[in-house]
Amino acid sequence: DEGDINNLGYDYLITYKKNKIAESILKANTILYQNSANAFDSYAELLMINGNLEASIKNYQQAVNIAIANKDRNLELFQKNLEIAGQKLKNK
């Protein structure tokens, strides 16, 4: 399920230090679970870690949009993550 795929992506990131594989896994999660704000938020985080701030912001925005539509309880977290990515881009 979505959570298992998300965890697998983070395993590749944190445990195995395989950022590109982790990025592919988390991107696949956004394709499989297109209405999951968390899937987009996780993918955006990895894009930010990998230095792709523009794509990160796009995916954080998608997470926020989905969270608003779904009345997701984590909306504030997603908004904060979007703001952080935006600040990193400004300071680049």
N, CA, C and O atoms as a GROMACS GRO file, in nm:
protein
  368
    1ASP      N    1   0.083  -0.119   0.000
    1ASP     CA    2   0.000   0.000   0.000
    1ASP      C    3   0.087   0.125   0.000
    1ASP      O    4   0.210   0.117  -0.002
    2GLU      N    5   0.023   0.237   0.003
    2GLU     CA    6   0.094   0.365  -0.005
    2GLU      C    7   0.200   0.380   0.104
    2GLU      O    8   0.313   0.419   0.077
    3GLY      N    9   0.162   0.347   0.226
    3GLY     CA   10   0.255   0.360   0.339
    3GLY      C   11   0.376   0.270   0.325
    3GLY      O   12   0.488   0.311   0.357
    4ASP      N   13   0.355   0.149   0.277
    4ASP     CA   14   0.467   0.056   0.257
    4ASP      C   15   0.564   0.108   0.150
    4ASP      O   16   0.685   0.100   0.166
    5ILE      N   17   0.508   0.162   0.043
    5ILE     CA   18   0.592   0.216  -0.064
    5ILE      C   19   0.670   0.337  -0.012
    5ILE      O   20   0.788   0.353  -0.040
    6ASN      N   21   0.602   0.421   0.064
    6ASN     CA   22   0.667   0.538   0.122
    6ASN      C   23   0.784   0.495   0.212
    6ASN      O   24   0.894   0.549   0.203
    7ASN      N   25   0.757   0.397   0.298
    7ASN     CA   26   0.862   0.346   0.388
    7ASN      C   27   0.978   0.288   0.310
    7ASN      O   28   1.094   0.308   0.348
    8LEU      N   29   0.949   0.217   0.202
    8LEU     CA   30   1.055   0.161   0.118
    8LEU      C   31   1.142   0.272   0.060
    8LEU      O   32   1.264   0.261   0.059
    9GLY      N   33   1.080   0.378   0.014
    9GLY     CA   34   1.154   0.492  -0.039
    9GLY      C   35   1.248   0.551   0.066
    9GLY      O   36   1.364   0.579   0.038
   10TYR      N   37   1.196   0.569   0.187
   10TYR     CA   38   1.280   0.624   0.294
   10TYR      C   39   1.389   0.526   0.335
   10TYR      O   40   1.499   0.568   0.373
   11ASP      N   41   1.360   0.397   0.329
   11ASP     CA   42   1.465   0.297   0.357
   11ASP      C   43   1.581   0.313   0.261
   11ASP      O   44   1.698   0.311   0.302
   12TYR      N   45   1.550   0.328   0.133
   12TYR     CA   46   1.657   0.346   0.034
   12TYR      C   47   1.731   0.477   0.056
   12TYR      O   48   1.851   0.486   0.029
   13LEU      N   49   1.662   0.578   0.103
   13LEU     CA   50   1.726   0.706   0.129
   13LEU      C   51   1.816   0.698   0.253
   13LEU      O   52   1.934   0.733   0.246
   14ILE      N   53   1.761   0.654   0.362
   14ILE     CA   54   1.829   0.663   0.491
   14ILE      C   55   1.924   0.545   0.514
   14ILE      O   56   2.040   0.564   0.550
   15THR      N   57   1.874   0.425   0.494
   15THR     CA   58   1.952   0.306   0.526
   15THR      C   59   2.056   0.275   0.420
   15THR      O   60   2.172   0.248   0.452
   16TYR      N   61   2.016   0.280   0.295
   16TYR     CA   62   2.105   0.239   0.186
   16TYR      C   63   2.176   0.354   0.117
   16TYR      O   64   2.266   0.332   0.035
   17LYS      N   65   2.137   0.480   0.150
   17LYS     CA   66   2.199   0.598   0.089
   17LYS      C   67   2.189   0.596  -0.064
   17LYS      O   68   2.281   0.639  -0.134
   18LYS      N   69   2.079   0.545  -0.116
   18LYS     CA   70   2.054   0.536  -0.260
   18LYS      C   71   1.945   0.637  -0.296
   18LYS      O   72   1.829   0.601  -0.315
   19ASN      N   73   1.987   0.765  -0.305
   19ASN     CA   74   1.890   0.872  -0.326
   19ASN      C   75   1.812   0.860  -0.455
   19ASN      O   76   1.691   0.886  -0.457
   20LYS      N   77   1.876   0.823  -0.563
   20LYS     CA   78   1.806   0.815  -0.692
   20LYS      C   79   1.703   0.703  -0.693
   20LYS      O   80   1.595   0.718  -0.749
   21ILE      N   81   1.738   0.591  -0.632
   21ILE     CA   82   1.640   0.481  -0.623
   21ILE      C   83   1.523   0.524  -0.535
   21ILE      O   84   1.407   0.499  -0.568
   22ALA      N   85   1.555   0.588  -0.424
   22ALA     CA   86   1.450   0.638  -0.335
   22ALA      C   87   1.359   0.736  -0.408
   22ALA      O   88   1.237   0.732  -0.392
   23GLU      N   89   1.419   0.822  -0.489
   23GLU     CA   90   1.341   0.920  -0.566
   23GLU      C   91   1.246   0.849  -0.662
   23GLU      O   92   1.131   0.889  -0.676
   24SER      N   93   1.294   0.746  -0.728
   24SER     CA   94   1.209   0.671  -0.821
   24SER      C   95   1.093   0.603  -0.749
   24SER      O   96   0.981   0.601  -0.799
   25ILE      N   97   1.122   0.547  -0.633
   25ILE     CA   98   1.017   0.479  -0.555
   25ILE      C   99   0.910   0.578  -0.511
   25ILE      O  100   0.790   0.552  -0.525
   26LEU      N  101   0.954   0.692  -0.460
   26LEU     CA  102   0.857   0.791  -0.411
   26LEU      C  103   0.780   0.857  -0.526
   26LEU      O  104   0.664   0.894  -0.510
   27LYS      N  105   0.845   0.871  -0.640
   27LYS     CA  106   0.772   0.923  -0.757
   27LYS      C  107   0.664   0.824  -0.799
   27LYS      O  108   0.551   0.864  -0.829
   28ALA      N  109   0.698   0.696  -0.800
   28ALA     CA  110   0.599   0.592  -0.834
   28ALA      C  111   0.480   0.598  -0.738
   28ALA      O  112   0.366   0.576  -0.779
   29ASN      N  113   0.507   0.629  -0.611
   29ASN     CA  114   0.399   0.638  -0.513
   29ASN      C  115   0.302   0.749  -0.548
   29ASN      O  116   0.182   0.736  -0.526
   30THR      N  117   0.352   0.860  -0.604
   30THR     CA  118   0.262   0.969  -0.643
   30THR      C  119   0.178   0.932  -0.764
   30THR      O  120   0.068   0.983  -0.782
   31ILE      N  121   0.230   0.843  -0.846
   31ILE     CA  122   0.155   0.797  -0.964
   31ILE      C  123   0.047   0.698  -0.921
   31ILE      O  124  -0.066   0.703  -0.968
   32LEU      N  125   0.084   0.609  -0.831
   32LEU     CA  126  -0.011   0.507  -0.784
   32LEU      C  127  -0.118   0.567  -0.691
   32LEU      O  128  -0.232   0.522  -0.692
   33TYR      N  129  -0.080   0.666  -0.614
   33TYR     CA  130  -0.171   0.727  -0.515
   33TYR      C  131  -0.180   0.877  -0.540
   33TYR      O  132  -0.129   0.958  -0.463
   34GLN      N  133  -0.246   0.912  -0.649
   34GLN     CA  134  -0.252   1.050  -0.696
   34GLN      C  135  -0.333   1.142  -0.605
   34GLN      O  136  -0.325   1.264  -0.618
   35ASN      N  137  -0.410   1.086  -0.515
   35ASN     CA  138  -0.489   1.167  -0.423
   35ASN      C  139  -0.432   1.165  -0.282
   35ASN      O  140  -0.503   1.192  -0.185
   36SER      N  141  -0.303   1.132  -0.271
   36SER     CA  142  -0.239   1.129  -0.141
   36SER      C  143  -0.146   1.248  -0.124
   36SER      O  144  -0.043   1.259  -0.191
   37ALA      N  145  -0.183   1.337  -0.035
   37ALA     CA  146  -0.097   1.451  -0.005
   37ALA      C  147   0.036   1.404   0.052
   37ALA      O  148   0.140   1.460   0.021
   38ASN      N  149   0.032   1.301   0.135
   38ASN     CA  150   0.156   1.251   0.196
   38ASN      C  151   0.253   1.196   0.092
   38ASN      O  152   0.374   1.215   0.105
   39ALA      N  153   0.202   1.129  -0.010
   39ALA     CA  154   0.289   1.076  -0.114
   39ALA      C  155   0.362   1.190  -0.185
   39ALA      O  156   0.483   1.180  -0.211
   40PHE      N  157   0.291   1.298  -0.216
   40PHE     CA  158   0.353   1.412  -0.283
   40PHE      C  159   0.449   1.485  -0.189
   40PHE      O  160   0.554   1.533  -0.233
   41ASP      N  161   0.414   1.494  -0.062
   41ASP     CA  162   0.500   1.559   0.035
   41ASP      C  163   0.633   1.483   0.050
   41ASP      O  164   0.740   1.544   0.055
   42SER      N  165   0.625   1.352   0.058
   42SER     CA  166   0.747   1.271   0.071
   42SER      C  167   0.834   1.282  -0.053
   42SER      O  168   0.956   1.295  -0.043
   43TYR      N  169   0.773   1.277  -0.169
   43TYR     CA  170   0.847   1.291  -0.294
   43TYR      C  171   0.912   1.429  -0.301
   43TYR      O  172   1.028   1.442  -0.342
   44ALA      N  173   0.839   1.532  -0.262
   44ALA     CA  174   0.893   1.668  -0.262
   44ALA      C  175   1.012   1.680  -0.168
   44ALA      O  176   1.111   1.747  -0.200
   45GLU      N  177   1.003   1.615  -0.053
   45GLU     CA  178   1.114   1.619   0.042
   45GLU      C  179   1.240   1.559  -0.020
   45GLU      O  180   1.349   1.615  -0.007
   46LEU      N  181   1.225   1.447  -0.086
   46LEU     CA  182   1.340   1.382  -0.148
   46LEU      C  183   1.396   1.466  -0.262
   46LEU      O  184   1.518   1.475  -0.279
   47LEU      N  185   1.310   1.529  -0.339
   47LEU     CA  186   1.357   1.619  -0.445
   47LEU      C  187   1.438   1.734  -0.385
   47LEU      O  188   1.540   1.775  -0.441
   48MET      N  189   1.393   1.785  -0.272
   48MET     CA  190   1.465   1.893  -0.206
   48MET      C  191   1.602   1.843  -0.157
   48MET      O  192   1.703   1.911  -0.174
   49ILE      N  193   1.605   1.726  -0.098
   49ILE     CA  194   1.731   1.667  -0.053
   49ILE      C  195   1.826   1.650  -0.170
   49ILE      O  196   1.947   1.672  -0.157
   50ASN      N  197   1.772   1.610  -0.284
   50ASN     CA  198   1.854   1.586  -0.403
   50ASN      C  199   1.888   1.716  -0.478
   50ASN      O  200   1.955   1.712  -0.581
   51GLY      N  201   1.842   1.830  -0.426
   51GLY     CA  202   1.879   1.959  -0.483
   51GLY      C  203   1.790   2.011  -0.594
   51GLY      O  204   1.823   2.111  -0.657
   52ASN      N  205   1.679   1.945  -0.620
   52ASN     CA  206   1.587   1.989  -0.726
   52ASN      C  207   1.475   2.071  -0.662
   52ASN      O  208   1.363   2.023  -0.644
   53LEU      N  209   1.508   2.195  -0.628
   53LEU     CA  210   1.414   2.278  -0.551
   53LEU      C  211   1.289   2.314  -0.630
   53LEU      O  212   1.180   2.317  -0.573
   54GLU      N  213   1.303   2.342  -0.759
   54GLU     CA  214   1.185   2.380  -0.837
   54GLU      C  215   1.083   2.266  -0.840
   54GLU      O  216   0.964   2.289  -0.818
   55ALA      N  217   1.128   2.146  -0.868
   55ALA     CA  218   1.038   2.030  -0.869
   55ALA      C  219   0.985   2.001  -0.730
   55ALA      O  220   0.870   1.958  -0.713
   56SER      N  221   1.068   2.023  -0.630
   56SER     CA  222   1.026   2.004  -0.492
   56SER      C  223   0.907   2.094  -0.460
   56SER      O  224   0.807   2.049  -0.405
   57ILE      N  225   0.920   2.221  -0.494
   57ILE     CA  226   0.813   2.317  -0.466
   57ILE      C  227   0.685   2.279  -0.539
   57ILE      O  228   0.576   2.288  -0.483
   58LYS      N  229   0.698   2.238  -0.662
   58LYS     CA  230   0.580   2.195  -0.740
   58LYS      C  231   0.507   2.080  -0.670
   58LYS      O  232   0.384   2.080  -0.664
   59ASN      N  233   0.583   1.984  -0.618
   59ASN     CA  234   0.521   1.869  -0.553
   59ASN      C  235   0.471   1.902  -0.413
   59ASN      O  236   0.369   1.848  -0.370
   60TYR      N  237   0.540   1.991  -0.342
   60TYR     CA  238   0.485   2.037  -0.214
   60TYR      C  239   0.353   2.110  -0.236
   60TYR      O  240   0.258   2.093  -0.159
   61GLN      N  241   0.345   2.191  -0.344
   61GLN     CA  242   0.221   2.261  -0.374
   61GLN      C  243   0.109   2.161  -0.405
   61GLN      O  244  -0.006   2.181  -0.364
   62GLN      N  245   0.143   2.055  -0.476
   62GLN     CA  246   0.044   1.952  -0.505
   62GLN      C  247  -0.005   1.886  -0.376
   62GLN      O  248  -0.123   1.857  -0.361
   63ALA      N  249   0.088   1.862  -0.283
   63ALA     CA  250   0.051   1.804  -0.153
   63ALA      C  251  -0.047   1.896  -0.081
   63ALA      O  252  -0.146   1.850  -0.025
   64VAL      N  253  -0.019   2.026  -0.083
   64VAL     CA  254  -0.108   2.123  -0.018
   64VAL      C  255  -0.244   2.125  -0.086
   64VAL      O  256  -0.347   2.125  -0.018
   65ASN      N  257  -0.246   2.126  -0.218
   65ASN     CA  258  -0.373   2.127  -0.291
   65ASN      C  259  -0.457   2.005  -0.258
   65ASN      O  260  -0.578   2.016  -0.236
   66ILE      N  261  -0.395   1.889  -0.256
   66ILE     CA  262  -0.467   1.765  -0.224
   66ILE      C  263  -0.516   1.768  -0.080
   66ILE      O  264  -0.628   1.728  -0.050
   67ALA      N  265  -0.429   1.817   0.010
   67ALA     CA  266  -0.467   1.823   0.152
   67ALA      C  267  -0.588   1.914   0.173
   67ALA      O  268  -0.676   1.883   0.253
   68ILE      N  269  -0.592   2.025   0.101
   68ILE     CA  270  -0.707   2.116   0.111
   68ILE      C  271  -0.833   2.044   0.061
   68ILE      O  272  -0.937   2.047   0.126
   69ALA      N  273  -0.822   1.981  -0.054
   69ALA     CA  274  -0.938   1.912  -0.114
   69ALA      C  275  -0.989   1.799  -0.025
   69ALA      O  276  -1.110   1.775  -0.016
   70ASN      N  277  -0.896   1.730   0.040
   70ASN     CA  278  -0.933   1.614   0.122
   70ASN      C  279  -0.953   1.648   0.269
   70ASN      O  280  -0.981   1.560   0.350
   71LYS      N  281  -0.937   1.776   0.303
   71LYS     CA  282  -0.945   1.818   0.443
   71LYS      C  283  -0.849   1.736   0.530
   71LYS      O  284  -0.884   1.688   0.638
   72ASP      N  285  -0.727   1.721   0.479
   72ASP     CA  286  -0.622   1.641   0.545
   72ASP      C  287  -0.580   1.707   0.676
   72ASP      O  288  -0.557   1.828   0.680
   73ARG      N  289  -0.568   1.628   0.780
   73ARG     CA  290  -0.531   1.681   0.911
   73ARG      C  291  -0.387   1.733   0.915
   73ARG      O  292  -0.350   1.805   1.007
   74ASN      N  293  -0.306   1.696   0.816
   74ASN     CA  294  -0.166   1.738   0.811
   74ASN      C  295  -0.144   1.859   0.720
   74ASN      O  296  -0.031   1.888   0.681
   75LEU      N  297  -0.250   1.929   0.687
   75LEU     CA  298  -0.240   2.043   0.595
   75LEU      C  299  -0.135   2.144   0.641
   75LEU      O  300  -0.054   2.190   0.561
   76GLU      N  301  -0.136   2.178   0.768
   76GLU     CA  302  -0.040   2.278   0.818
   76GLU      C  303   0.103   2.232   0.798
   76GLU      O  304   0.190   2.312   0.763
   77LEU      N  305   0.129   2.106   0.820
   77LEU     CA  306   0.264   2.051   0.799
   77LEU      C  307   0.304   2.064   0.653
   77LEU      O  308   0.416   2.105   0.623
   78PHE      N  309   0.214   2.029   0.562
   78PHE     CA  310   0.244   2.038   0.420
   78PHE      C  311   0.269   2.183   0.378
   78PHE      O  312   0.357   2.210   0.297
   79GLN      N  313   0.191   2.275   0.434
   79GLN     CA  314   0.211   2.417   0.405
   79GLN      C  315   0.346   2.466   0.456
   79GLN      O  316   0.415   2.543   0.389
   80LYS      N  317   0.384   2.420   0.575
   80LYS     CA  318   0.513   2.458   0.631
   80LYS      C  319   0.627   2.405   0.545
   80LYS      O  320   0.725   2.476   0.520
   81ASN      N  321   0.615   2.281   0.500
   81ASN     CA  322   0.719   2.222   0.414
   81ASN      C  323   0.732   2.300   0.283
   81ASN      O  324   0.843   2.320   0.234
   82LEU      N  325   0.619   2.342   0.227
   82LEU     CA  326   0.621   2.423   0.105
   82LEU      C  327   0.692   2.556   0.130
   82LEU      O  328   0.772   2.600   0.048
   83GLU      N  329   0.664   2.616   0.242
   83GLU     CA  330   0.727   2.743   0.278
   83GLU      C  331   0.879   2.727   0.293
   83GLU      O  332   0.956   2.811   0.246
   84ILE      N  333   0.923   2.619   0.358
   84ILE     CA  334   1.066   2.593   0.376
   84ILE      C  335   1.135   2.577   0.240
   84ILE      O  336   1.243   2.632   0.218
   85ALA      N  337   1.074   2.501   0.152
   85ALA     CA  338   1.133   2.481   0.017
   85ALA      C  339   1.141   2.613  -0.057
   85ALA      O  340   1.240   2.640  -0.126
   86GLY      N  341   1.039   2.696  -0.045
   86GLY     CA  342   1.039   2.827  -0.110
   86GLY      C  343   1.151   2.914  -0.056
   86GLY      O  344   1.216   2.985  -0.133
   87GLN      N  345   1.174   2.910   0.072
   87GLN     CA  346   1.284   2.989   0.133
   87GLN      C  347   1.419   2.939   0.084
   87GLN      O  348   1.509   3.019   0.056
   88LYS      N  349   1.434   2.807   0.072
   88LYS     CA  350   1.561   2.752   0.024
   88LYS      C  351   1.587   2.797  -0.119
   88LYS      O  352   1.701   2.826  -0.156
   89LEU      N  353   1.483   2.803  -0.199
   89LEU     CA  354   1.499   2.847  -0.338
   89LEU      C  355   1.539   2.995  -0.343
   89LEU      O  356   1.625   3.034  -0.423
   90LYS      N  357   1.477   3.077  -0.258
   90LYS     CA  358   1.511   3.220  -0.253
   90LYS      C  359   1.656   3.240  -0.212
   90LYS      O  360   1.724   3.330  -0.262
   91ASN      N  361   1.703   3.157  -0.121
   91ASN     CA  362   1.839   3.172  -0.067
   91ASN      C  363   1.945   3.105  -0.153
   91ASN      O  364   2.063   3.109  -0.122
   92LYS      N  365   1.902   3.043  -0.260
   92LYS     CA  366   1.994   2.968  -0.346
   92LYS      C  367   2.088   3.061  -0.421
   92LYS      O  368   2.172   3.014  -0.498
   0.00000   0.00000   0.00000
